[in-house]
Amino acid sequence: MDGTEITTLKTLIDWAIRVGAAQLAFWLMNRLPVDGLAYDTKNFLSWAIAGVLALAAWGAGIGMGYISVPTGDWRAWVEGAAGIVLTVVVLNRGLYARAKAAGRV
């Protein structure tokens, strides 16, 4: 592979790292028995789920060779992971804000 090929699995992993993790966490939170939790607690739990899902997809992408391994010392890994988690938190927050504005949560 010369790096120009786009595979279905690579595309799925790229989607899962970003939008997919946020959407899946939002979907899961609407189906888990968390009705007794406060709105903010649900948000934080959803962020944690989204972060774990995104990092798992990132690890899978690195393991399969679709994503470059962070080079340098441990800081590169931390920066990569932080960027991914912050991205899904912002996306997840947007989903919750939109649902709350529509009266669905």
Buried (B, 14 or more C-beta within 10 A) or exposed (E): EEEEEEEEEBEBBBEBBBBBBBBBBBEBBEEEEBEEBEEEEBBEBBBEBBBBBBBEBBBBBBEEEBBEEBEEEEEEBEEBBEEBBEBBBEBBBEBBEEEEEEEEB
